[in-house]
Amino acid sequence: MRLLRVELTRFRCRVLLWVLSVCVIGLALLLPFQAWQSSKAPTAAQIEQAQRYADEEQKAQDEYREECLEQQEEARETDPNADYGCDYEVRIENYLPWRQTFEDDAGSTLYGFMIPLLLVGVAMAASFVAAEFATGAIGNWLTFAPRRGRVYWSKVVAATTGVVPMAVVSVATLVGGLWVAYSLNDSITSQWADDPDMGGERAVLMTPELLVAAGGRLVVAVMAVAALGAALAVIMRHTAAVLGALAAWLAVIEGLVRGQVGSAFPYLLLPNLQAWVQGGVTYYDDVCANDADTGEWVCTTTEHVLSQTHGGVVIGVVVGVVALVGWLVMRRRDVQ
């Protein structure tokens, strides 16, 4: 469509959108640098100090061992399974600075990057569309292209596809930068992988393949919220109004309602965005009632899983409904 090509050209020429893109890509460069700093191996001085602390604690543990065993034997007269950990061996790792690893922390870094990236996507799309209403340029544009439906969808599609380069570059920078940062410090494998105290409970949390897949889903999420922002801009006709409405939604609905009404969690926007990007999230629902036997107030916690598919469906429905409302507003509402 010629209209779409024109809108994409306009999108590319807006200075504000370039500024936002540079800012978010700069953040994507900063996070791997922080990961590199946090994943460095301990220095010789830190190892020496940790060994000194470990030796002092082990000495105290050895001095207390006999008394501990006596207390343990006394306890086993009533509880055969009593274990006071008298043979505990102090490890130097307990005194070394915590060191981040790719498997433990790369996923949380990407998921933390999700919110600012989505906000930038919404701001870019909303400002692109709302600027024409704020300046009155949309009225002039409709004299050249009087078919409102085509004008509306060309703007929504242009905003949706226009954010793709920014999203792809920033996500690729972050994912690749995290791998390089952790690789340089030889800090890929989780610190819990060989920890005997964990009993093998901690599995591998993140792999490069999983991180790339999550990054791809994040790009799709940015496109979805960009379409949402463009449609809201047509409805509200001002960038500040769109951002204010989203801020109010996050504070009131995603914050207060989420905390007060646990059953609303699966239908809120932010949890479903998290489920889509992360491949599913776990949440807990508390059901409280009076116990018929004791009369006490008892709460039962139930674990639920919000799947990636559920998140994708909810996001698609929300974006589709808002886009259709924007289309109706564009067709019926006067343009000055």
N, C-alpha and C positions, 0 to 999 in steps of 0.2 A: 504494500500500500504506500502510495506517495505521502499520505498524511503521516504514516508511521516514520518514514525516512526523515521527514521534516522535523517531527517531534524529537527524534533521536539526535538530530543535529543541534536543536535547541538545548537538549539535555547536556550534550557534550560541551556547549559553549558557556554554560553558567559557571561563573567563577566560584560561587559559594559551594557548589558541589565538588569542585576540585579541592577546595580547602578542607571540606569534611573528609574527602577521600585520603588526603595526605595525613590528616590527623589520625585516622583510624589505622592506616598503614604504619604510621610512626609508633602507635601503641603495639601493633603486631611485631615490630622490631624490638621494642623495649622488653616485652615479656620473655623472649628467649634469652636476652642478656641477663635478666633477673634469674632465670633458670640456671644459666651458666654460673652465676655467682653463688647460687644456693646449692649447687651440686659438686662443688670443689671438694677434693679429698682433704682430710684434716692435715694440718701442718705437723712437722716434727715436734714443735713445742706443745701443740695441743695433745699429741699422742703421749708425750712424756708426762704432761700434767694429768691426763686421764689415767695413765698407768699408776701414777702415785696415789691418786684417789682410790683406784680399784684395790691396790695393795693394802691401803689403810682400812678399807671396809672389809676386805677378806681377813685381815688380822683380827678385827673386832668380831667377825663372824666365827672364826675358829675359837676364840676365847669363850664365846657364848654357846658353843656347840654342845658341850656336856650338859649344861643346864637345860638347854632346849630339848635334848634327848630325854632327860628325866621328866620334864613336863609333858612331853609327848607320850611316854609310857604311862604316866598317870592318867592322861586323857583317854588312852586306848582301853583302860579298864571299863569305861562306860561306852566309849565309841571306838570300835576296832578300826575304823577307817580314818581316825584322826591323823593328820599330817601337818606338822608345824614347819616343814621346809628346813629342817636342821642341816641338811647336806647341800644347801644352796651355795653355788659357786659364783662369785662375783665376776662379771665380764667387763672388759675394758670398754666395750661398745656402749655400756650404760652411761659413760662419762664423756664420750666423744660428741662433738656438735652434730645435730641432726643434719643429714645430707639428703637432698631430694634426689629422686630417680625418675627415669622416664615412665616406668611401669606404674609407679605410685602417683605421680603428680602431673604428668602431661595431660591426662584427661581433664582433671579439674581446672587446669590453666585454660584449655580450650573452652570448657563450659563457662568459665568466668568471663571469657572474652565475648561470649554470646550476647549478653545484654547490651554492652556499648555498641557492638556491631549492628544489632537489630535497631537500636535507637537511631543510629546514623542512617540506616536504610530508610526508616520512616521519615526522618527529617529531610533527607534528600528528595524523596518522592513528594512529600507534602509541599515543600517549598517550590518545587518545580511546577506543580499544578496551581497552587494557591496564588502564586505571584501574578498570574494572568488575571485572576479575579480581583486582586487587591489593586492592580494598576488600571483595570478596565480594558486591558488588551484583548480579553476574550470576546468582547462585543465586536471589536474590529476583525478578529480572526473569523468569527462566524459569518461575516459578510463575504469572506472568500470561500469558506467551507460551511455552507448553511445546514448541513445534515448533522444534527447534534449527536446522534448515536455514534456515527463514525468518529467525530471529533473526540467524544468522551473515551471511547475504547482505545483510540490511538494514543491518547495521553496516558491511560492506565497501563497499556502494554509497553509504552516507551519508558515509563517510570519503573516498571517491573524489570525490563531487560537492561535499562540503563545502569542499575546498581550492580549488575553481574560482574563487570570488570573489577570494581572496587572490592566486592565480596570475595571474588576468586583470588585476587592478588593478596589481600590481607590474610585470608585463611591459609593460602599456600605459604606465605611468608612465615606465619606463626607455626604451622605444622612442620615445615622444613627447618625452621630456626630452632624449634624445640629438639628435634632429632639431632641436629648438629651440636647444639649446646650440651646435651647430655652425653653425646658420643665423645666430645672433646675431653670430658672429665671421666670417661669410662664409668658412667653412672646410669646404665640402662636397666639392669635387673633390680627388682624390688629388694629393699633391705630386709623385708620380712620373709623372703623366699627360703632362706636357710636358717631361720630363727627357730631353734628347738622349743622355745617357750610358746610359740604360736601353734605348735602341734600340727603343722601343715594345713591350717585353716585358711591361710591367705593364698589365694591363687593369683596368677598373673592378672593385673588390673588393666593394662593397656599394651597394645602392640601397634607398630606403625600402620598396619592394615586397618585396624579398628579406628585409629585416629584419623586416617585419610577418609574413611567412610563417614565418620562423624562430621568432619569438615565439609564433605559434600552435602550432607543433609543440612548443615548450617547455611550453606549458600542458598539452598532451596528455601529455607526459612526466611532469609533476608529478602528473597524475591516475593514471598507471600506477604510479609509485612509492608513491603514497598507498595504492592497493589492495594493493601489496606489503607496506607497513608494517602495514596493518590485519590482513592474513592472518598475518604474522609475530607480531603481538601476541597473536593467538589461540593460536598455537603455543607461544610463550615466556611469555606471560601477565605480562610486565613491560616497561615502556618502556625501562628501562636495559639489559635483556637484548637487546632488539631493536637499540638503538643500538650496544651493544657488539659484537654479532654483525656488524653492518654495518661498523663500524670495523675489525674483524678481517679481514673479507672484503676491504675496500679495501687494507689493509696487506699481507696475505699473498697473496691471489689476484690482485688487480688490480695490486699492486706487484711482489712477488717473482716470481710465476709469469709475469707479463707480461714481465718483464725476462729471465727465463731460458728461457722456452719461447715463441719467436716465433710458432709455429703456433697457439697458443691465443688470440692477439689477436682474431680475428673472433668468438670465442664468449664473450668477457668482457662484463660488463654495462656498465661505464663507456664503453668504446669504442663500443658499439652505441648508447648514449644520445647520445654525441657525434655519431655518424653520423646518427641520426634528426633531431636538432635542427639540425645544420649542413648537412644535405642531402648527406652523404657525407664521409668522411675518407680521407686517404692514409696508409698505413703502409709500413714497409720491413722486409724479412726478409733476414737475412744467412745464407748457406749457405757453410760453410767446409770445405775438404778439402785433402789433399795433392795438389799438382800432379804428375802422373805423369812429366813431362819434367824438371822442375827439382827436384822433391822438396820444394819450399817449401810452406808453409801459405798457401793462397790463399782469400780470402773474396769471394763474389759477392753484391752487394746487388740485390734484386728489389723493385720498387715494386708495391704492391697498392692497390686502392681498396675501401673498405668502404662500400657504397651505403646510401642512406637506407632503401630497402626492406628490405635485410638487417637493418639496425638495428631497424626497426619489428617485423619478424617475430621476432627474437630476444627483444626486450623483451616482446612479447605472449606468447611461449611461456613465458618465465620467470615472468611474473606469473600466467599461467593455471595453471601447475603448482603454484606456491606457494599460490595461492588454493584449489585443489582439496585440497592437503594440509591446509590450515587447516580446510576444511570437514569432512574426515574426522576430524581431531582434535576438532573441536567436537562431532561426533556421537558419538564413541566414548569420549572422555576424561571422567573424573569432574569435576564442578564442586563446589567447596566453598563 
